[in-house]
Amino acid sequence: MSGPAEPYGREGLALDDARDQVLAAIQPLPGSETLPLAASLGRVSARTVRAAAAVPGFRASIMDGFALGQDTQPTTGESWVVRGCSSAGNPFEGQLSDGESIRILTGAPLPEGAGWVLPQELVERTEDTITLVKDASDRPWIRAADEECKPDDVLLESGQRLGPSDLGRLAGCGVAELLVHRQPTIGLLISGDELVPAGSHRQPGAIWESNGTLLETMLRSLGQTVTQRCVVADQPAALSEALQTLAAQCDVVVSTGGVSAGDSDWIRPLVADLGEVAFWKLFLRPGRPFAFGTLGDDIPFFGLPGNPVAAAITALQLLWPALQQLEGQTTIELFPRVQVVLANRLARRPGRPELARARLETREDGTLMARVDGSQASSRIGSLQQADLLLEVPADAGTLDPGVPLWAQLIRRRLF
């Protein structure tokens, strides 16, 4: 492939600069609510949570075995009298002295005087006596009373997005409910004369509307909720009314289409009349026609491109971080970057930096490979299917052959 590919030249904001500008303009929303733990998954904590007590709160056995009335390493041939049993929820009430032991199960409390646990596999028992018949390790197999936390330990920082491990630990430390930040309400405006609902008859020149479904479900998978969604034809009066209604009822307004420079692209000039366009155009493929600004009473506005892939990519790169900040998240989550090697040829012309969609493969030697399937056109949603990488292709790169190393964003998120 040769010759210029871009009619636009090197115009528009670099992606990192655009993200910095967006985040600098976004302030966390006021308001919070108290929720039970099970309803708090994916929300953002609004208060630092500290431990009220030590957990587990007692010394416990790590193994099924026998607790000994000593705190020194036992030697082979030693014997102890068995005085009773301790199990989880049913502790032994007495005190152990030197030469005494109790049967103990995993997780059970150790009685006073016990300082060592022998795994049951190391001993032989004869009626009320046990004898060590195999070498014992130098590990006492005892869980400390404050293994999980000490009193007043920080269990959760304010501004932290809550995962299953956070909630599980809080439950284990006696916390039943949390104060969380209010989630932003999102208004989504889809514009276009050519759009018809999926499942309806499609006239010549019409297309089935997909951006609404793509963006709403993608945001839902990221823990965000579109609260209002409308499709409006490219008519200035109707678009202006829709923008004003969404701005009055939502915390953030997102549109797709209408932000380029075509004869029917009304969104950007309307936003300029109703508020402010802070910047327009990205130096990026896909995603050049992107606008950011405010509507009405400083309601953040994100004007995404009309092509679905470009809309999804710019939403991930710019809208998603902004929504995190609106919700009070202290550390903004971005996809981790990894180095990969191209598994197949990527045809392109120099022009703009590109976020190309690819699938992650792994060679037997552990090398991470990126496979690009089919057209990378910004209108082709198929390029997003099964994609778990966004390849960061430099602006001056032409066609890339297999084996070329690239940085990529790994579209994966933590489970715990």
Secondary structure as UniProt FT lines:
FT   HELIX           15..25
FT   STRAND          32..36
FT   HELIX           37..39
FT   TURN            41..42
FT   STRAND          44..45
FT   STRAND          49..50
FT   STRAND          60..61
FT   STRAND          65..68
FT   TURN            76..77
FT   STRAND          79..87
FT   TURN            88..89
FT   TURN            98..99
FT   STRAND          100..104
FT   TURN            106..107
FT   STRAND          116..119
FT   HELIX           120..122
FT   STRAND          123..126
FT   TURN            127..128
FT   STRAND          129..132
FT   STRAND          142..143
FT   TURN            145..146
FT   TURN            151..152
FT   STRAND          154..156
FT   TURN            158..159
FT   HELIX           164..172
FT   TURN            173..174
FT   STRAND          177..181
FT   STRAND          186..191
FT   TURN            193..194
FT   STRAND          195..196
FT   TURN            198..199
FT   TURN            204..205
FT   STRAND          207..208
FT   HELIX           211..221
FT   TURN            222..223
FT   STRAND          226..232
FT   HELIX           236..249
FT   STRAND          252..256
FT   TURN            263..264
FT   HELIX           267..274
FT   STRAND          275..280
FT   STRAND          291..295
FT   TURN            296..298
FT   STRAND          299..304
FT   HELIX           308..314
FT   HELIX           315..319
FT   HELIX           320..326
FT   TURN            327..328
FT   STRAND          337..342
FT   STRAND          354..362
FT   TURN            364..365
FT   STRAND          368..371
FT   TURN            378..379
FT   HELIX           381..383
FT   TURN            384..386
FT   STRAND          389..393
FT   TURN            395..396
FT   TURN            402..403
FT   STRAND          405..410
//
